[in-house]
């Protein structure tokens, strides 16, 4: 089964949503020739390595969520993918992509405009951006968990949750984070990385 078919089967993705995802991948491949959005060796496995990996976190979006903040969005992974899926599954959701690299921010603005997404791009540093009062904060391949918790505490509503995609070292990151932070956490095995996990955190506060 192709990765695209897996996505459609897992999430019951519509043809319109799939067309938007295909358009996103076309933009990414085009822009990646000029700026480093993703590792060039990962382009042949773009769907599993990046699209499916990002899409799997949509399952943890509460129905009542209205604001999703994706920190250090880079190529829009997962922020742009969340925005594409939200158009079908959570049309009330506004996705804010925070990215300090101006070229990557320009790419994200192009994606938002051309795919007509309910999203906006903030071109600035996470720690200098005005608090976003988000229901959900996400990040992928951005920083160690203690740093991510500092970012999340700035931009989350008090009852909000953080969703972080992590690789094989996530258990040691959780232990280190507990030296500085208290939080509730649920770990979910990643569907695309056998050694990785999705971390879902709430109640984040300094220890």
C-alpha positions as CSV (number, residue, x, y, z in Angstrom):
1,X,0.0,0.0,0.0
2,X,1.4,3.4,-0.9
3,X,1.9,5.9,1.9
4,X,-0.8,8.2,0.4
5,X,-3.3,5.3,0.5
6,X,-2.3,4.6,4.1
7,X,-3.1,8.1,5.0
8,X,-6.5,8.0,3.3
9,X,-7.3,4.7,5.0
10,X,-6.1,5.8,8.5
11,X,-7.8,9.2,8.6
12,X,-10.5,8.8,6.0
13,X,-9.0,11.7,4.1
14,X,-11.1,13.2,1.3
15,X,-10.0,13.6,-2.3
16,X,-9.8,17.4,-1.8
17,X,-7.6,17.0,1.3
18,X,-5.4,14.6,-0.6
19,X,-5.1,17.0,-3.5
20,X,-3.9,19.7,-1.1
21,X,-1.3,17.4,0.4
22,X,-0.1,16.5,-3.0
23,X,0.1,20.2,-3.9
24,X,2.1,20.8,-0.6
25,X,4.6,18.1,-1.5
26,X,5.1,19.7,-4.9
27,X,5.8,23.1,-3.4
28,X,8.2,21.5,-0.9
29,X,10.1,19.7,-3.6
30,X,10.4,22.8,-5.7
31,X,11.5,25.1,-2.9
32,X,13.8,22.5,-1.4
33,X,16.1,22.9,-4.4
34,X,16.9,26.4,-3.2
35,X,16.6,26.3,0.5
36,X,17.1,23.5,3.0
37,X,13.5,22.7,4.1
38,X,14.1,18.9,4.6
39,X,17.1,16.7,4.2
40,X,17.5,16.0,0.5
41,X,18.1,12.3,1.2
42,X,14.6,12.2,2.8
43,X,12.8,13.5,-0.3
44,X,12.3,10.1,-1.9
45,X,10.5,8.9,1.3
46,X,8.8,12.3,1.8
47,X,5.4,10.8,2.6
48,X,6.3,8.4,5.3
49,X,9.2,10.3,6.8
50,X,7.4,13.7,6.9
51,X,3.8,13.7,5.8
52,X,2.5,10.7,7.6
53,X,4.7,11.4,10.6
54,X,3.1,14.9,10.9
55,X,-0.4,13.8,10.1
56,X,-0.6,11.2,12.9
57,X,-0.9,13.9,15.6
58,X,-4.2,15.2,14.2
59,X,-5.9,12.4,16.1
60,X,-5.1,14.2,19.3
61,X,-6.8,17.5,18.5
62,X,-9.8,18.1,20.8
63,X,-13.0,19.0,19.2
64,X,-13.2,22.2,21.2
65,X,-9.7,23.4,20.1
66,X,-9.7,26.7,18.2
67,X,-6.0,27.8,18.2
68,X,-3.1,25.5,17.3
69,X,0.4,26.9,17.5
70,X,3.2,25.1,15.7
71,X,6.6,26.2,16.9
72,X,9.7,26.2,14.7
73,X,7.6,25.2,11.8
74,X,10.4,25.1,9.2
75,X,8.8,23.4,6.2
76,X,5.4,23.3,7.9
77,X,6.0,19.9,9.5
78,X,3.6,19.4,11.2
79,X,2.0,22.9,11.1
80,X,1.0,23.0,7.4
81,X,-0.1,19.4,7.4
82,X,-2.3,20.0,10.5
83,X,-3.8,23.1,8.7
84,X,-4.6,21.0,5.6
85,X,-6.2,18.2,7.6
86,X,-8.1,20.8,9.8
87,X,-9.9,22.1,6.8
88,X,-11.6,18.7,6.6
89,X,-11.8,17.6,10.2
90,X,-11.6,20.8,12.4
91,X,-12.7,23.7,10.2
92,X,-12.9,26.0,13.2
93,X,-9.2,25.6,13.9
94,X,-6.7,28.4,13.2
95,X,-3.1,27.2,12.9
96,X,-0.3,29.6,13.6
97,X,3.2,28.7,12.3
98,X,6.1,30.4,14.1
99,X,9.3,30.3,12.2
100,X,12.3,32.7,12.6
101,X,14.0,31.8,9.3
102,X,12.7,34.4,6.8
103,X,13.1,32.1,3.8
104,X,11.2,29.3,5.4
105,X,8.5,31.8,6.6
106,X,8.2,32.9,2.9
107,X,7.7,29.3,1.9
108,X,5.0,28.8,4.6
109,X,3.2,32.0,3.5
110,X,3.2,30.6,-0.1
111,X,1.7,27.3,1.1
112,X,-1.0,29.1,3.2
113,X,-1.9,31.3,0.3
114,X,-1.9,28.8,-2.5
115,X,-3.7,26.1,-0.6
116,X,-6.2,28.5,0.9
117,X,-5.5,27.3,4.5
118,X,-6.9,28.7,7.7
119,X,-3.4,29.5,9.0
120,X,-1.0,32.4,9.5
121,X,2.7,32.7,9.7
122,X,4.6,34.6,12.4
123,X,8.2,35.2,11.2
124,X,10.0,35.6,14.5
125,X,11.7,33.8,17.4
126,X,9.5,31.7,19.6
127,X,10.6,33.3,22.9
128,X,10.0,36.8,21.5
129,X,6.6,36.2,19.9
130,X,3.7,37.5,21.9
131,X,1.9,34.7,23.8
132,X,-0.4,33.0,21.4
133,X,-3.0,31.6,23.9
134,X,-3.1,28.3,22.1
135,X,-5.2,25.3,22.9
136,X,-2.5,23.1,21.4
137,X,1.2,23.7,20.9
138,X,3.2,21.4,18.6
139,X,6.8,20.9,17.6
140,X,8.8,18.4,15.6
141,X,12.6,18.0,15.6
142,X,13.0,21.4,17.3
143,X,14.7,21.2,20.7
144,X,15.2,19.1,23.8
145,X,12.1,18.6,25.9
146,X,13.0,21.1,28.7
147,X,13.3,23.9,26.1
148,X,10.1,22.8,24.5
149,X,8.3,23.0,27.8
150,X,9.5,26.6,28.3
151,X,8.2,27.5,24.8
152,X,4.9,25.7,25.5
153,X,4.4,27.4,28.9
154,X,4.7,30.8,27.1
155,X,2.2,30.1,24.3
156,X,-0.4,27.7,25.8
157,X,-3.7,28.5,27.5
158,X,-3.7,27.2,31.1
159,X,-5.8,24.2,30.1
160,X,-4.0,23.6,26.8
161,X,-1.9,20.7,25.8
162,X,1.5,20.2,24.1
163,X,2.0,17.6,21.4
164,X,5.7,16.8,20.6
165,X,7.0,14.3,18.1
166,X,10.1,12.7,19.5
167,X,12.7,10.1,18.5
168,X,14.4,7.3,20.3
169,X,15.8,9.4,23.2
170,X,12.5,10.6,24.5
171,X,12.6,8.7,27.8
172,X,15.8,10.3,28.9
173,X,14.4,13.7,27.8
174,X,11.4,13.2,30.0
175,X,13.6,12.4,33.0
176,X,15.8,15.5,32.4
177,X,12.7,17.7,32.0
178,X,11.4,16.6,35.4
179,X,14.3,18.3,37.0
180,X,12.9,21.7,36.0
181,X,9.2,21.1,35.2
182,X,6.1,19.4,36.5
183,X,3.6,18.1,33.9
184,X,1.1,15.4,33.1
185,X,2.2,13.2,30.2
186,X,0.9,10.5,27.9
187,X,3.2,8.8,25.5
188,X,1.8,7.2,22.3
189,X,4.0,5.0,20.0
190,X,4.8,6.7,16.7
191,X,3.3,5.0,13.6
192,X,6.2,6.0,11.5
193,X,9.2,5.6,13.9
194,X,9.4,2.3,15.8
195,X,11.7,3.9,18.4
196,X,9.9,7.2,18.7
197,X,6.8,8.5,20.4
198,X,4.3,11.2,20.5
199,X,4.4,13.1,23.8
200,X,1.1,14.7,24.9
201,X,1.6,17.0,27.9
202,X,-0.6,19.2,30.1
203,X,-0.4,20.9,33.4
204,X,3.0,22.3,32.5
205,X,4.6,24.5,35.2
206,X,8.0,25.1,36.6
207,X,9.1,22.7,39.3
